[in-house]
Amino acid sequence: MRWLHKAVWTGKEVIVWGGINGIGHIQNGSGYNPHTDKWHWIPINGAPEVRKGHSAIWAIDRFILWGGFSSDDTPLKNGGVYFPNKRVWQSLATADAPAARGSHTTIWNGTEMIVWGGWNGKDEVFNSGGRYHPPTNRWRAISEQQAPTPRRNHTAVWSGTHMLVWGGFNEDKQTFQTGGAYDPNTDTWHPISTKNAPSSRAAHTAVWTGTQLIVWGGLNDAQEPLDNGARYIPETDTWIPISTEDAPMPRVAHSAIWTGDRMLIWGGFDLNDHFLETGGIYNPKTDTWTPLVSTNNSAPAGRIGHTAVWTGTQMVIWGGTDGEYYLDTGIKYNPKTAQWIPVSNEQRLFPRGGHTAIWTGSEMLVWGGTSQDIYLNDGGKYNPNTDAWKPLSTTGAPTSRSGHTAIWTGIEMLIWGGSERAGYLNDGGKYNPNTDAWKPISGLHSAEGVFLHSAVWTGKQLLVWGGWNVNQVPVNTGALYEPNRDVWTPISDKNAPIPRGGHTAISSGSLMLIWGGTTGMEYINSGGAYHLETDTWHPLTTDGAPARRFKHTAVWSGTRMLIWGGINEDDAVNTGGIYDPMTDTWYRITTENAPESRFGHQAVWNGTAMIVWGGFGSSGLPLKTGGVYEPKTNTWHPLSTENIPDGQVLHTAVWTGDKMIIWGGTDGTIPVNTGAMYLPQQ
């Protein structure tokens, strides 16, 4: 959902970047392949800061964006260069760059990006600019001598030899009927004729046909939308009016693209601020208009602030606003068939770590987490049978967070707690995948806001325990939440384990077993069993228990709890233990053939064995190894390395009934939105 973003066509895909949504400025983007109708996220590691009103171009093999306004409306003079083939960003030099600005124009002349005009968002409008040379990452100024008067919201096109600038607003929002042609070979300007030129305007559109500049629509000095325009022929420095017969109704904030022989106009809003879902097709050879019609009655909803690109066969429209909502929808128009085809809005989730994932019985639900210090409150559901993602609704979703917990009740996913920039949270939400709807979880009388806590499902209730509170002090309190009644009940803390966070918790149905973690001062190798029926605690024996640790994993075999891995004061470990709650006894897990020491890994129970994968090794680097542990024989065997994914940490893992799905996390530095499925040997 966004508008005031930018989009370019690379020759293979549409790249969408930046803009704003209902929350604020956006520092992300995606690539869309219209042939496969598939989206993929663009990495944000190394990407420029959030912005709107920026410019963007495609330059042979890279996407370049520059300028615009930051989240506090400060004008910017920086940008970034993105290489789709390498999926990496490169910073764009600021030395000798034009003054910070937005609402400027940018063109690519084959070797350089040329920036011109714009304003500082307050009281200064520019008639200066700069030329950026990507191979050397250097700027140089362009001449202001005989340049057009300062302006913003003008248009600029590249003719093959000159940059043609026309129209726009001055600092008092008066419109221009003037322009200029800039020759980069000689660094000189000459004025464009005003004889028979279109009436003065700004926020209009302009396209280059190969021989002519076509200007159309926009606003006049009275702030009224226009339905006229003209063609400019640089060779003769002459203007030719465009026919208004059958032209689209007056509009501004519309889009215009050139197909190779026609100009397509679509969208925008009219004099009465109606958002338009109409358009027109202009043929300059015959000076005639025909309506932009749909033969399949699938035209998109009217909008402004959208982007439109031409792929060579179709116009792709995406995003914008309908005046009430920011849109995350798009549509493709084929002028030969006069058909609109919806653009899929399905894509892999945004890269993240610190999220949660649960298995519903048919889908994996992923939610929340962080990406490059951005807290997220979105998610997706993944169907392994179709290898397809669908986004979760964000309407009514909990606020953005990381380090929260998620459990599956059999009907819905319960999200609770976690952290955000302001601190730790004591609220959450209930998500029903059948209705794609959220309901809030009451915070009244709930457990206090915590982070690194644990949560289990008892069969009827969510049981939250431990973690660090808002004062970053570990606690040993907890509460039960009943989803049907939206009610919390505190549990006893008498004889409860000592306060801790980063521990593990599993539910046997009648017991919750807590083990390990840290007080913040030391690691722990003790635990406790909470009895649901009697609201009482008893300690777990420490005789034969694994050594103290943190960031380990725990799984329930159906009768016993298996603890493995983690880190202590000295290093990562590859040891573990099996706890039998019936006899209050620990059994040692062998280290023979065990995976190498690690922490921050994931483990699942497949019905007969524990499967371990990923995490940080003793070196601090992410691991792409794992192992399968069979408690009946107390033996390990390695995971297959065929098609094994890259090492990941802060990822999630779920067991589907016949496979383990891992997803997300980081590669140690950069968040990822990739995953893989592991099928154990039969």
ZIDA-V932319 format. One record per backbone hydrogen bond with DSSP energy under -0.5 kcal/mol. CO is the residue of the C=O (numbers start at 0). NH is the residue of the N-H. E is the energy in kcal/mol with one decimal. If there is no record, write none. Layout:
BEGIN
co: <CO,CO>
nh: <NH,NH>
e: <E,E>
END
This chain:
BEGIN
co: <1,2,3,5,7,7,12,13,13,14,15,16,18,19,23,25,27,28,29,30,31,31,32,32,37,38,39,43,44,50,51,52,54,56,56,58,58,61,61,62,63,64,65,67,68,69,73,75,77,78,79,80,81,81,82,82,82,87,89,93,94,100,101,102,104,106,111,111,112,112,113,114,115,117,118,122,123,125,127,128,129,130,131,131,132,132,132,137,139,143,144,150,151,152,154,156,156,161,161,162,162,163,164,165,167,168,169,173,175,177,178,179,180,181,181,182,182,182,187,189,193,194,200,200,201,202,204,206,211,212,212,213,214,215,217,218,219,223,225,227,228,229,230,231,231,232,232,232,237,239,243,244,250,250,251,252,254,256,261,261,262,262,263,264,265,267,268,269,273,273,275,277,278,279,280,281,281,282,282,282,287,289,290,302,303,304,304,306,308,308,313,313,314,314,315,316,317,319,320,324,326,328,329,330,331,332,332,333,333,337,338,340,342,345,351,352,353,355,357,362,362,363,363,364,365,366,368,369,370,372,373,375,377,378,379,380,381,381,382,382,382,387,389,393,394,400,401,402,404,406,411,412,412,413,414,415,417,418,419,422,424,426,427,428,429,430,430,431,431,436,438,439,440,442,449,450,451,451,453,455,455,460,460,461,461,462,463,464,466,467,468,472,474,476,477,478,479,480,480,481,481,486,488,492,493,499,499,500,501,503,505,509,510,510,511,511,512,513,514,516,517,521,523,525,526,527,528,528,529,529,530,530,535,537,541,542,548,548,549,550,552,554,558,559,560,560,561,562,563,565,566,570,572,574,575,576,577,578,578,579,579,579,584,586,587,588,590,597,597,598,599,601,603,603,608,609,609,610,611,612,614,615,616,620,622,624,625,626,627,627,628,628,629,629,629,634,636,640,647,648,649,649,651,653,653,658,659,659,660,661,662,664,665,669,671,673,675,676,677,677>
nh: <319,19,52,16,9,14,9,15,31,7,29,5,25,2,20,50,17,41,15,39,13,33,36,37,32,347,30,46,88,18,68,102,65,58,63,60,61,58,63,81,56,79,54,75,51,72,69,100,66,91,64,89,62,83,85,86,87,82,80,96,138,67,118,152,115,113,108,113,114,131,106,129,104,125,101,124,119,150,116,141,114,139,112,133,135,136,137,132,130,146,188,117,168,202,165,158,163,158,163,164,181,156,179,154,175,151,172,169,200,166,191,164,189,162,183,185,186,187,182,180,196,238,167,175,218,252,215,213,208,214,231,206,229,204,225,201,222,219,250,216,241,214,239,212,233,235,236,237,232,230,246,288,217,225,268,304,265,263,258,263,264,281,256,279,254,275,251,272,269,275,302,266,291,264,289,262,283,285,286,287,282,280,292,267,320,3,4,317,310,315,310,315,316,332,308,330,306,326,303,321,1,318,342,316,340,314,334,337,338,294,333,331,329,38,664,369,402,366,364,359,364,365,381,357,379,355,375,352,373,374,370,400,367,391,365,389,363,383,385,386,387,382,380,396,437,368,418,451,415,413,408,414,430,406,428,404,424,401,422,419,449,416,440,414,438,412,432,435,436,431,429,441,427,445,417,467,501,502,464,457,462,457,462,463,480,455,478,453,474,450,471,468,499,465,490,463,488,461,482,485,486,481,479,495,536,466,474,517,550,514,512,531,507,508,513,529,505,527,503,523,500,518,548,515,539,513,530,537,511,531,534,535,530,528,544,585,516,523,566,599,563,561,580,556,562,578,554,576,552,572,549,567,597,564,588,562,586,560,580,582,583,584,579,577,589,575,593,565,572,615,649,612,605,610,605,611,628,603,626,601,622,598,619,616,647,613,638,611,629,636,609,630,632,633,634,629,627,643,614,665,353,354,662,655,660,655,661,677,653,675,651,671,648,666,351,663,661,678,659,679>
e: <-2.7,-2.5,-0.8,-2.4,-0.5,-2.5,-2.6,-0.6,-2.8,-1.8,-1.6,-2.0,-2.5,-1.9,-2.5,-0.7,-2.1,-2.3,-2.8,-1.9,-2.9,-0.7,-1.8,-1.3,-2.8,-0.6,-3.0,-2.2,-0.5,-1.9,-3.3,-1.6,-2.0,-0.5,-2.3,-2.9,-0.8,-3.2,-0.5,-3.1,-2.2,-1.8,-2.3,-2.5,-1.7,-2.0,-2.6,-2.0,-2.2,-1.1,-2.4,-2.6,-2.8,-0.7,-0.5,-2.0,-1.2,-2.7,-2.7,-2.0,-0.6,-3.0,-2.4,-1.7,-2.2,-2.7,-2.4,-0.5,-0.6,-3.1,-1.9,-1.7,-2.4,-3.0,-2.2,-0.5,-2.1,-2.1,-1.9,-1.2,-2.8,-1.5,-2.4,-0.7,-0.7,-1.4,-1.4,-2.8,-3.0,-1.8,-0.5,-2.5,-3.2,-2.5,-2.0,-0.5,-2.7,-3.0,-0.6,-0.6,-2.6,-1.6,-1.8,-2.0,-1.6,-1.9,-1.8,-1.8,-2.1,-2.4,-1.6,-3.0,-1.7,-2.3,-0.7,-0.6,-1.4,-1.4,-2.9,-2.8,-1.7,-0.6,-2.6,-0.8,-2.8,-0.9,-2.0,-2.7,-2.7,-0.6,-3.2,-1.8,-1.6,-2.3,-1.9,-1.5,-2.1,-1.6,-2.0,-2.0,-2.0,-2.6,-2.5,-2.5,-0.7,-0.9,-1.3,-1.5,-3.0,-3.1,-1.7,-0.5,-2.0,-0.7,-2.3,-0.6,-2.0,-2.6,-2.9,-0.5,-0.5,-2.7,-1.7,-1.7,-2.5,-3.2,-1.6,-2.0,-1.5,-0.6,-1.1,-1.9,-1.6,-2.9,-2.0,-2.2,-0.6,-0.5,-1.4,-1.5,-2.6,-3.0,-1.3,-2.4,-2.4,-1.0,-0.5,-2.0,-0.5,-2.6,-2.6,-0.5,-0.6,-2.8,-1.8,-2.0,-2.0,-3.0,-2.1,-1.6,-1.5,-2.2,-2.3,-2.9,-2.8,-2.6,-0.7,-1.9,-1.2,-3.2,-2.3,-3.1,-0.5,-0.8,-3.1,-3.0,-1.7,-2.0,-2.7,-2.9,-0.5,-0.6,-2.7,-1.9,-1.7,-2.1,-2.7,-2.3,-1.2,-0.6,-2.1,-1.9,-2.1,-2.4,-2.8,-1.7,-2.4,-0.7,-0.5,-1.4,-1.4,-2.5,-2.9,-1.7,-0.6,-2.7,-3.0,-0.7,-2.0,-2.5,-2.6,-0.6,-2.8,-1.6,-1.6,-2.2,-2.6,-1.9,-0.9,-2.5,-1.3,-2.0,-1.9,-2.9,-2.0,-2.7,-0.7,-1.4,-1.4,-2.5,-3.4,-0.5,-0.7,-1.8,-1.9,-2.8,-2.4,-0.5,-2.1,-0.5,-2.8,-2.9,-0.5,-0.6,-2.8,-1.9,-1.9,-2.3,-2.5,-1.4,-2.5,-2.3,-1.6,-2.3,-1.9,-2.4,-2.5,-2.5,-0.7,-1.6,-1.3,-2.7,-3.1,-1.7,-0.5,-3.0,-0.5,-2.3,-1.0,-2.0,-2.8,-2.0,-2.7,-0.7,-0.6,-2.7,-1.7,-1.4,-2.3,-2.2,-1.9,-2.4,-1.8,-1.9,-1.8,-2.9,-0.5,-1.7,-1.7,-0.7,-1.4,-1.1,-3.2,-3.0,-1.7,-0.5,-2.0,-0.7,-2.5,-2.0,-2.0,-2.8,-0.5,-3.1,-0.5,-3.2,-1.8,-1.7,-2.1,-2.5,-1.4,-2.2,-1.9,-2.0,-1.8,-3.1,-2.4,-2.5,-0.7,-0.6,-1.3,-1.5,-2.9,-3.1,-0.5,-0.5,-1.8,-2.7,-0.6,-3.1,-0.8,-2.2,-0.5,-2.8,-2.6,-0.5,-3.2,-2.0,-1.7,-2.0,-2.7,-1.8,-1.9,-2.5,-0.9,-1.9,-0.8,-2.9,-0.5,-1.7,-2.6,-0.7,-0.7,-1.1,-1.5,-2.7,-2.8,-1.5,-2.3,-2.8,-1.1,-0.5,-1.9,-0.5,-2.5,-2.8,-0.5,-3.1,-1.9,-1.8,-2.1,-2.6,-2.1,-1.9,-1.7,-2.3,-2.6,-0.5,-2.6,-0.6>
END
